[in-house]
Amino acid sequence: MERRDFLKLCAAASVASPALAADARPKLYPRALLVDPKGAPLRAKAVPASQNLIFHYPFAATPCFLLNLGKPVEAGANLKTAAGESYEWRGGVGPGRSVVAYSAICAHKMSYPTKDISFISFRAEKSARNKHAAVIHCCSEHSQYDPAQGAKVLAGPAPQPLAAILLDWNSSTDEIHAVGTLGGEMFNDFFSQFEFRLAMEHNGAARTAVTGTAVVQRLDDYCRQQVKC
């Protein structure tokens, strides 16, 4: 979203209403500028279409997908968390409103990309097990999510959409900041289930908050093997 829209969202999130008690509200975290592997700000217009990009936010060990879907991603999808909380997807950012970001932790059994292997990724094309094009597909149990509709579940056992990563786009500089999440976070369960592995992977700093910058890289460069199904 553009900065003026983001400020409106922050104001709305700070106002509690009994009538909206069952709504999932945006959760804000420290702002992190998305940068390329060399540390330069990643411009929205430079995000390649239909490619898997990964960064970590809001914690050092929590991976996210950054995707350019190559077409405008409209707001308005009405979604629910596994706990029954409702929320509205805010749409894409960037000059073509085509850039989106989601937690890369599958909402079913929390499969996630590691440096060794990833069972979850964006698939631009259909396949034998993937009847939908342009979806995020987890090969662990074949949950499929639509990134153009707030990561709505299209197939498989996932009980809720992937949590959206809120992006603040500056139309003057074309820079993108990650600023928070919207939807069903799974971070506490994630840290509990993979505590030992995450501690080893991140030198004991898995829960460290990401501040300042977040490095975006190709999933192909981050992960040694991607499981295709």
BAFI-3210 file (N, C-alpha, C; in Angstrom, 3 decimals, decimal comma, padded with zeros to 6 digits):
// residues 229
n [1|2|3|4|5|6|7|8|9|10|11|12|13|14|15|16|17|18|19|20|21|22|23|24|25|26|27|28|29|30|31|32|33|34|35|36|37|38|39|40|41|42|43|44|45|46|47|48|49|50|51|52|53|54|55|56|57|58|59|60|61|62|63|64|65|66|67|68|69|70|71|72|73|74|75|76|77|78|79|80|81|82|83|84|85|86|87|88|89|90|91|92|93|94|95|96|97|98|99|100|101|102|103|104|105|106|107|108|109|110|111|112|113|114|115|116|117|118|119|120|121|122|123|124|125|126|127|128|129|130|131|132|133|134|135|136|137|138|139|140|141|142|143|144|145|146|147|148|149|150|151|152|153|154|155|156|157|158|159|160|161|162|163|164|165|166|167|168|169|170|171|172|173|174|175|176|177|178|179|180|181|182|183|184|185|186|187|188|189|190|191|192|193|194|195|196|197|198|199|200|201|202|203|204|205|206|207|208|209|210|211|212|213|214|215|216|217|218|219|220|221|222|223|224|225|226|227|228|229]
n.u [000,849|000,373|002,016|000,136|-002,152|-001,247|-000,890|-003,528|-004,406|-002,927|-004,066|-006,695|-006,254|-005,606|-007,885|-010,220|-013,200|-016,221|-017,984|-016,329|-014,839|-014,213|-012,559|-009,505|-006,785|-004,330|-000,944|001,682|005,181|008,724|009,869|011,297|013,516|013,400|016,056|018,520|020,814|023,276|022,865|021,619|018,719|015,752|013,954|010,529|009,780|011,787|011,414|011,333|008,949|006,830|008,691|010,308|011,082|012,779|012,732|013,469|011,316|008,964|010,974|014,311|014,308|011,959|010,660|009,687|007,772|008,370|006,629|006,117|003,332|002,811|000,563|-002,131|-002,999|-005,816|-007,454|-009,713|-010,488|-012,192|-011,286|-010,576|-009,110|-007,806|-008,876|-011,268|-011,344|-012,059|-010,763|-009,691|-008,137|-005,527|-004,440|-002,036|001,240|003,375|004,235|002,543|000,795|001,305|002,943|003,386|003,515|004,047|003,963|006,145|005,612|003,921|000,448|-000,553|001,177|003,344|005,541|008,494|010,788|014,142|017,745|018,637|016,464|013,245|009,827|007,800|006,657|006,236|004,298|004,196|003,037|000,576|000,390|000,584|-000,225|-000,909|-003,450|-004,038|-002,829|-000,219|000,072|000,875|002,352|002,424|004,232|004,215|001,666|000,106|-001,248|-002,618|-002,321|-003,728|-002,008|-002,961|-005,278|-005,002|-003,644|-005,504|-006,883|-006,878|-006,815|-006,259|-005,272|-004,814|-005,771|-006,214|-005,508|-002,151|-000,268|-000,326|002,276|002,635|003,240|004,821|004,843|006,815|005,986|007,518|010,242|010,221|010,819|010,445|009,072|008,851|006,397|004,664|002,177|-000,736|-003,523|-003,546|-001,074|001,615|003,796|004,568|003,906|005,524|008,139|008,124|007,803|010,025|012,261|014,920|016,140|015,928|017,477|019,997|020,245|020,287|022,157|021,331|019,843|017,244|014,801|015,297|014,354|013,756|015,201|015,739|016,957|015,956|017,101|016,528|016,406|016,829|014,925|016,138|018,815|019,005|018,150|019,132|017,758|014,640|011,562|009,496|006,156]
n.v [-001,194|002,351|005,045|006,881|005,328|003,341|004,727|005,304|002,708|002,033|003,817|002,867|000,345|000,903|001,575|000,238|-001,699|-002,881|-004,143|-005,180|-007,118|-009,725|-009,524|-009,900|-007,933|-005,738|-006,428|-004,654|-004,398|-003,648|-001,392|-002,491|-002,034|-003,367|-004,915|-005,670|-008,497|-007,168|-005,081|-002,808|-000,704|-002,403|-001,881|-001,537|-001,749|-003,317|-005,861|-009,119|-010,690|-013,430|-015,014|-016,830|-015,174|-014,639|-013,507|-012,624|-012,003|-011,090|-011,813|-013,133|-015,799|-016,307|-017,031|-015,390|-014,991|-012,946|-011,684|-010,873|-010,683|-009,973|-008,662|-006,396|-006,608|-006,788|-005,246|-006,376|-009,050|-011,178|-012,787|-015,481|-016,419|-019,460|-019,413|-018,205|-015,463|-012,568|-010,840|-008,338|-008,511|-006,440|-005,963|-005,544|-003,901|-001,284|000,156|-001,093|-002,319|-004,995|-006,419|-008,578|-010,012|-012,791|-014,840|-017,607|-019,905|-022,798|-023,125|-025,514|-027,859|-026,384|-026,464|-025,112|-022,993|-024,007|-023,675|-025,998|-027,406|-026,981|-027,405|-025,834|-023,369|-020,773|-021,446|-020,944|-022,256|-024,800|-028,228|-031,847|-032,373|-029,893|-028,074|-025,485|-022,492|-020,102|-020,205|-020,593|-023,443|-026,133|-028,980|-030,845|-031,635|-030,890|-028,409|-025,484|-022,092|-018,940|-016,286|-013,950|-013,416|-012,759|-014,978|-016,992|-020,208|-022,660|-025,372|-028,551|-029,386|-027,114|-024,924|-022,201|-019,032|-018,159|-016,023|-012,595|-010,368|-007,110|-004,463|-001,373|000,918|003,350|005,692|007,702|007,059|004,437|002,469|-000,300|-001,154|-003,627|-003,925|-005,155|-007,655|-009,406|-011,305|-014,848|-015,366|-017,664|-017,799|-018,267|-020,996|-022,029|-021,412|-022,947|-025,599|-026,009|-025,381|-026,291|-026,829|-024,316|-022,765|-023,820|-023,211|-020,450|-019,578|-019,319|-017,016|-016,931|-015,747|-013,081|-009,769|-008,412|-005,554|-002,338|-003,338|-005,863|-008,599|-009,510|-012,317|-014,640|-017,625|-019,844|-019,291|-019,212|-021,687|-025,087|-027,226|-027,589|-029,017|-030,333|-030,801]
n.w [000,000|-000,526|001,247|002,412|002,521|004,196|006,611|007,246|007,697|009,983|011,818|011,905|012,964|015,558|016,846|018,849|018,684|019,994|018,257|016,363|017,546|016,895|014,783|012,992|013,538|012,033|012,882|014,012|013,426|013,915|011,361|008,324|005,767|002,557|000,977|-001,573|-002,100|-002,027|-000,393|-001,317|-001,652|-002,526|-005,342|-006,143|-008,829|-009,781|-008,905|-009,931|-012,090|-011,258|-009,882|-007,245|-004,394|-001,329|002,053|005,480|008,161|010,682|012,386|012,839|012,068|010,709|007,693|004,613|001,622|-001,170|-003,830|-007,227|-008,972|-011,526|-012,410|-011,548|-008,139|-006,493|-003,675|-001,051|-000,670|001,511|004,398|006,765|009,874|011,380|013,875|013,505|013,172|011,317|008,431|006,080|002,969|001,756|-000,732|-003,512|-003,805|-005,134|-008,397|-010,233|-008,567|-008,018|-006,350|-003,643|-000,317|001,823|004,780|004,756|006,061|006,142|006,731|007,618|008,631|009,220|007,442|005,999|004,150|004,266|004,363|003,290|002,105|000,553|000,814|000,086|-002,161|-004,656|-007,524|-010,854|-012,976|-013,865|-012,656|-012,378|-009,736|-009,029|-009,658|-010,074|-011,483|-010,714|-007,842|-004,334|-003,286|-001,083|-000,788|001,222|002,260|000,223|000,344|-001,076|-001,948|-002,808|-003,927|-005,029|-003,786|-001,088|-000,114|000,133|000,912|-001,507|-001,957|-000,314|003,150|004,752|007,384|007,275|005,589|004,474|006,608|005,867|004,910|005,750|003,582|003,066|000,645|-000,912|-003,104|-004,206|-003,955|-004,679|-002,929|-000,643|002,449|004,969|007,417|009,215|010,082|008,832|009,544|010,328|012,399|013,054|014,592|017,341|017,734|015,746|016,625|018,951|017,989|016,320|017,801|018,553|016,054|014,804|016,508|015,987|013,273|013,288|015,058|017,736|017,687|016,731|017,432|017,285|016,604|013,394|012,218|010,702|008,018|005,619|003,949|000,638|-001,436|-004,185|-004,042|-005,147|-004,749|-002,021|-001,063|-001,241|-002,415|-003,996|-003,521|-005,927|-006,968]
ca.u [000,000|001,122|002,181|-001,085|-003,059|-000,691|-001,185|-004,940|-004,505|-002,421|-005,063|-007,830|-005,849|-005,467|-009,207|-010,945|-014,640|-016,857|-018,629|-015,307|-013,985|-013,806|-011,757|-008,058|-006,257|-002,912|000,029|002,821|006,513|009,672|009,993|012,525|013,649|013,798|017,278|019,038|021,942|024,396|022,493|020,960|017,263|015,086|012,880|009,364|009,779|012,851|011,059|011,019|007,626|006,650|009,857|010,319|012,038|012,612|013,384|013,058|010,621|009,540|012,056|015,435|014,072|010,639|010,807|008,551|007,879|008,066|006,223|005,515|002,410|002,761|-000,720|-002,646|-003,594|-006,804|-007,859|-011,127|-010,779|-012,560|-010,642|-010,707|-008,061|-008,282|-009,633|-012,536|-011,244|-012,187|-009,949|-009,791|-006,867|-005,296|-003,986|-000,621|001,894|004,249|003,612|001,464|000,068|001,459|003,897|002,767|004,410|003,363|004,752|006,424|005,361|002,637|-000,534|-000,976|002,151|004,436|006,689|009,044|012,054|015,420|018,849|018,834|015,337|011,960|008,653|006,785|007,137|005,281|004,307|003,538|002,325|-000,136|001,100|-000,306|-000,791|-001,191|-004,466|-004,174|-001,617|000,101|-000,278|001,896|002,018|003,235|004,225|004,101|000,310|-000,539|-002,032|-002,373|-002,782|-003,813|-001,391|-003,717|-006,471|-004,618|-003,191|-006,673|-006,663|-007,585|-006,851|-005,454|-005,778|-004,489|-006,977|-006,317|-004,540|-000,855|-000,279|000,201|003,261|002,222|004,285|004,628|005,557|007,012|005,873|008,550|011,538|009,964|011,322|009,441|009,353|007,972|005,997|003,814|001,483|-002,190|-004,024|-003,207|000,336|001,910|005,176|004,802|003,915|006,687|009,319|008,025|007,970|011,343|013,161|016,315|016,620|016,070|018,618|021,196|020,309|020,440|023,139|020,655|019,193|016,062|013,723|015,737|013,506|014,400|015,094|016,625|016,840|015,713|017,711|015,701|017,194|016,097|014,838|017,137|020,122|018,935|017,813|019,858|016,837|013,208|010,738|008,438|005,112]
ca.v [000,000|003,591|005,525|007,478|004,229|002,647|005,511|005,072|001,367|002,088|004,494|001,966|-000,773|001,346|001,872|-000,996|-001,575|-004,125|-004,800|-005,813|-007,864|-010,985|-009,247|-009,945|-006,609|-005,738|-006,403|-003,903|-004,730|-002,629|-001,237|-003,019|-001,743|-004,516|-004,624|-006,797|-009,128|-006,245|-004,058|-001,667|-000,794|-003,127|-001,078|-002,357|-002,005|-004,271|-007,195|-009,898|-011,315|-014,882|-015,687|-016,993|-014,400|-014,921|-012,669|-013,033|-010,927|-010,032|-012,353|-013,630|-017,169|-016,484|-016,719|-014,818|-014,891|-011,700|-012,098|-009,963|-011,534|-009,542|-008,030|-005,744|-007,471|-005,905|-005,431|-006,696|-010,446|-011,364|-014,015|-015,833|-017,224|-020,732|-019,097|-017,598|-014,010|-012,077|-009,701|-008,006|-008,390|-005,050|-005,859|-005,442|-002,593|-001,010|000,958|-001,856|-002,986|-006,421|-007,007|-009,046|-010,787|-013,672|-015,778|-018,846|-021,021|-023,389|-023,074|-026,851|-028,443|-025,422|-026,633|-023,801|-023,102|-023,963|-023,575|-027,302|-027,899|-026,300|-028,103|-024,824|-022,325|-020,262|-022,169|-020,143|-023,123|-025,958|-029,505|-032,981|-032,209|-028,481|-027,792|-024,036|-021,754|-018,928|-020,461|-021,066|-024,864|-026,875|-030,388|-031,726|-032,192|-030,318|-027,190|-024,487|-020,769|-017,977|-015,032|-012,809|-013,255|-012,774|-016,347|-017,823|-021,633|-023,183|-026,835|-029,144|-029,370|-025,908|-024,393|-020,750|-018,468|-017,731|-014,663|-011,593|-009,411|-005,766|-003,717|000,062|001,315|004,784|005,915|008,654|006,382|003,071|001,562|-001,086|-001,557|-004,549|-003,174|-005,910|-008,826|-009,410|-012,671|-015,801|-015,636|-018,974|-017,684|-018,918|-022,440|-022,296|-021,424|-024,073|-026,872|-026,148|-024,598|-026,731|-026,635|-022,885|-022,276|-024,227|-022,509|-019,003|-019,312|-018,921|-015,701|-017,125|-014,839|-011,685|-008,970|-007,819|-004,089|-001,675|-003,881|-007,291|-008,964|-010,302|-013,061|-015,680|-018,880|-020,727|-018,992|-019,458|-023,080|-026,025|-028,112|-027,303|-030,186|-030,009|-031,830]
ca.w [000,000|-000,465|002,621|002,950|002,842|005,345|007,810|007,553|008,250|011,355|012,643|012,079|013,810|016,938|017,387|019,173|018,617|020,410|017,128|015,546|018,468|016,292|013,600|013,117|013,234|011,668|013,969|013,513|013,910|013,440|009,917|007,738|004,347|001,764|000,224|-002,337|-001,400|-001,887|000,575|-001,954|-001,563|-003,612|-005,914|-006,510|-010,266|-010,083|-008,421|-011,136|-012,077|-011,203|-009,325|-005,796|-003,617|000,087|003,054|006,823|008,851|011,515|013,202|012,045|011,599|010,090|006,268|003,887|000,173|-001,865|-005,168|-008,197|-009,714|-012,916|-012,709|-010,348|-007,107|-005,893|-002,282|-000,863|-000,328|002,908|004,835|008,175|010,473|011,918|015,085|013,121|013,084|009,955|008,032|004,656|002,270|001,364|-002,116|-003,797|-003,769|-006,265|-009,460|-010,855|-007,468|-008,299|-005,417|-002,400|000,540|002,765|005,551|004,027|006,976|005,752|007,826|008,027|009,563|009,356|006,559|005,665|003,421|004,966|003,417|002,679|001,311|000,702|000,292|-000,223|-003,061|-005,636|-008,790|-011,892|-013,905|-013,344|-012,739|-012,098|-008,397|-008,840|-010,658|-010,205|-011,816|-009,900|-006,448|-003,410|-003,110|-000,120|-001,181|002,385|002,260|-000,966|000,539|-002,111|-001,538|-003,902|-003,495|-005,553|-002,943|000,315|000,201|000,429|000,674|-002,675|-001,907|000,739|004,531|005,522|008,027|007,134|004,652|004,988|007,131|004,942|005,402|005,334|002,898|002,909|-000,571|-001,112|-004,549|-004,642|-004,046|-005,125|-001,907|000,055|003,826|005,688|008,615|010,127|009,539|008,867|009,435|011,380|012,688|013,644|015,036|018,634|017,494|014,908|017,481|019,878|017,300|015,698|018,648|018,485|014,684|014,534|017,280|015,266|011,991|013,460|016,124|018,965|017,549|015,885|017,818|017,190|015,725|012,219|012,213|009,748|006,672|005,427|002,670|-000,272|-002,412|-004,890|-003,311|-005,749|-004,159|-000,581|-000,754|-002,088|-003,149|-003,905|-003,858|-006,882|-006,960]
c.u [000,879|001,088|000,888|-002,103|-002,576|-001,000|-002,642|-005,138|-004,034|-003,443|-006,251|-007,486|-005,788|-006,804|-009,963|-012,444|-015,269|-017,466|-017,634|-014,371|-013,476|-012,969|-010,269|-007,503|-004,791|-002,038|001,294|004,109|007,466|009,769|011,331|012,517|014,091|014,985|017,711|020,250|023,171|024,089|021,830|019,446|016,668|013,918|011,744|009,376|010,834|012,540|010,630|009,676|007,747|007,885|009,746|011,446|011,739|013,333|012,879|012,518|009,387|010,650|013,122|015,162|012,745|010,683|009,520|008,839|007,561|007,805|005,720|004,636|002,200|001,449|-001,230|-003,318|-004,528|-007,068|-009,284|-011,443|-011,061|-012,121|-010,886|-009,503|-008,661|-009,107|-010,959|-012,520|-011,255|-011,204|-010,058|-008,410|-006,728|-004,752|-002,492|-000,101|002,763|003,518|002,486|000,604|000,149|002,349|003,209|003,805|003,587|004,378|004,930|006,305|003,981|001,701|-001,001|-000,018|003,439|005,695|007,184|010,359|013,241|016,520|019,106|017,719|014,093|010,866|007,579|007,397|005,996|005,425|003,524|002,654|001,561|000,752|000,108|-000,973|-001,226|-002,147|-004,672|-002,827|-001,450|-000,368|000,979|001,491|002,980|003,117|004,108|002,739|-000,541|-001,559|-001,631|-003,053|-002,745|-003,213|-002,094|-004,974|-006,104|-004,131|-004,340|-006,371|-007,525|-007,744|-006,000|-005,984|-005,492|-005,761|-007,172|-005,339|-003,165|-000,983|000,330|001,249|002,869|003,419|003,889|005,492|005,622|007,026|006,936|009,893|011,432|010,533|010,154|009,934|008,370|007,669|005,157|003,193|-000,023|-002,657|-003,491|-001,722|000,487|003,294|005,448|004,863|005,144|007,951|009,302|008,345|009,394|012,444|014,631|016,893|016,870|017,249|019,929|021,360|020,661|021,307|022,491|019,888|017,921|014,959|014,118|014,861|014,330|014,149|016,035|016,417|016,531|016,195|016,784|016,615|016,322|016,069|015,856|018,518|020,155|018,878|018,508|018,931|015,399|012,440|009,618|007,408|003,934]
c.v [001,236|004,136|006,108|006,401|003,478|003,395|005,362|003,711|001,357|002,737|003,588|000,833|-000,386|001,619|000,569|-000,730|-002,889|-004,878|-005,551|-006,671|-009,149|-010,772|-009,365|-008,594|-006,694|-005,703|-005,768|-004,328|-003,626|-002,602|-001,791|-002,746|-003,007|-004,123|-005,868|-007,393|-008,235|-005,100|-002,838|-001,811|-001,503|-002,284|-001,991|-002,698|-003,027|-005,678|-008,031|-010,611|-012,834|-015,636|-015,756|-016,169|-014,623|-013,872|-013,122|-011,826|-011,535|-010,504|-012,961|-014,988|-017,357|-016,053|-016,204|-014,883|-013,467|-012,067|-010,914|-010,823|-011,086|-008,913|-007,366|-006,741|-006,595|-006,253|-005,963|-008,132|-010,561|-012,748|-014,267|-016,638|-018,537|-020,521|-018,408|-016,083|-013,570|-010,943|-009,526|-007,819|-007,002|-004,876|-005,670|-004,021|-002,454|-000,270|000,229|-002,597|-004,515|-007,152|-007,343|-009,812|-011,576|-014,444|-017,049|-020,068|-021,578|-023,457|-024,445|-027,438|-027,634|-025,816|-025,251|-023,984|-023,038|-023,824|-024,894|-027,682|-027,057|-027,131|-027,115|-023,752|-021,875|-021,046|-021,362|-020,993|-024,228|-027,194|-030,613|-032,847|-030,784|-028,035|-026,300|-023,438|-020,584|-019,096|-020,743|-022,479|-025,473|-028,361|-031,335|-032,417|-031,582|-029,224|-026,178|-023,179|-019,820|-016,637|-013,789|-012,528|-013,396|-014,123|-017,213|-019,278|-022,092|-024,697|-027,307|-028,885|-028,104|-025,272|-022,892|-020,273|-018,300|-016,318|-013,715|-010,743|-008,043|-005,020|-002,260|000,517|002,834|005,057|006,885|007,981|004,982|002,047|000,871|-001,392|-002,642|-003,909|-003,989|-007,104|-008,620|-010,843|-013,546|-016,069|-017,031|-018,967|-018,400|-020,438|-022,851|-022,384|-022,603|-025,396|-027,083|-025,464|-024,996|-026,473|-025,162|-022,294|-022,619|-023,422|-021,036|-018,649|-018,762|-017,618|-015,785|-016,127|-013,369|-010,932|-008,393|-006,319|-003,530|-002,164|-005,369|-007,648|-009,878|-011,004|-014,096|-016,941|-019,885|-020,516|-019,323|-020,938|-024,032|-026,880|-027,686|-028,539|-029,724|-031,155|-031,370]
c.w [000,000|000,954|003,195|003,329|004,070|006,637|008,219|008,198|009,698|012,293|012,914|013,025|015,270|017,606|017,618|019,127|019,050|019,245|016,260|016,382|017,856|015,041|013,921|012,679|012,813|012,916|013,434|014,207|013,467|011,915|009,442|006,243|003,620|000,884|-000,548|-001,616|-001,227|-000,924|-000,013|-001,826|-002,770|-004,102|-006,353|-007,991|-010,675|-009,583|-009,625|-011,002|-012,012|-010,745|-007,814|-005,182|-002,138|000,926|004,414|007,583|009,524|012,450|012,298|011,427|010,880|008,621|005,651|002,393|-000,264|-003,311|-005,976|-009,093|-011,154|-013,345|-011,436|-009,403|-006,285|-004,425|-002,244|-000,535|001,157|003,364|006,312|008,630|010,968|013,176|014,784|013,064|011,616|009,686|006,521|004,064|001,674|-000,050|-002,250|-003,721|-005,010|-007,371|-010,180|-009,861|-007,616|-007,301|-004,093|-001,595|001,554|003,599|004,735|004,929|006,659|006,955|008,283|009,064|009,630|008,596|006,148|004,913|004,372|003,918|002,701|001,718|001,559|000,047|-000,154|-001,108|-003,964|-006,931|-009,825|-012,792|-013,184|-013,443|-012,422|-010,734|-008,118|-009,935|-010,890|-010,584|-010,858|-008,457|-005,641|-003,006|-002,097|-000,442|000,007|002,419|001,153|-000,651|-000,524|-001,729|-002,736|-003,461|-004,036|-004,743|-001,468|000,802|000,707|000,087|-000,497|-002,622|-000,738|002,135|005,329|006,093|007,863|006,072|005,300|005,538|006,104|005,650|004,858|004,765|002,765|001,736|-000,678|-002,612|-005,071|-004,861|-004,616|-004,144|-001,196|001,468|004,251|007,034|009,596|009,441|009,622|008,667|010,546|011,492|013,316|014,298|016,360|018,484|016,690|015,759|018,449|019,187|016,781|016,507|018,470|017,100|014,398|015,287|016,575|013,981|012,146|014,665|017,391|018,874|016,720|016,175|017,761|016,192|014,581|012,253|011,154|008,334|006,708|004,030|001,881|-001,269|-003,101|-004,041|-003,849|-005,140|-002,671|-000,257|-001,745|-002,949|-002,911|-004,370|-004,770|-006,885|-007,823]
res [m|e|r|r|d|f|l|k|l|c|a|a|a|s|v|a|s|p|a|l|a|a|d|a|r|p|k|l|y|p|r|a|l|l|v|d|p|k|g|a|p|l|r|a|k|a|v|p|a|s|q|n|l|i|f|h|y|p|f|a|a|t|p|c|f|l|l|n|l|g|k|p|v|e|a|g|a|n|l|k|t|a|a|g|e|s|y|e|w|r|g|g|v|g|p|g|r|s|v|v|a|y|s|a|i|c|a|h|k|m|s|y|p|t|k|d|i|s|f|i|s|f|r|a|e|k|s|a|r|n|k|h|a|a|v|i|h|c|c|s|e|h|s|q|y|d|p|a|q|g|a|k|v|l|a|g|p|a|p|q|p|l|a|a|i|l|l|d|w|n|s|s|t|d|e|i|h|a|v|g|t|l|g|g|e|m|f|n|d|f|f|s|q|f|e|f|r|l|a|m|e|h|n|g|a|a|r|t|a|v|t|g|t|a|v|v|q|r|l|d|d|y|c|r|q|q|v|k|c]
***
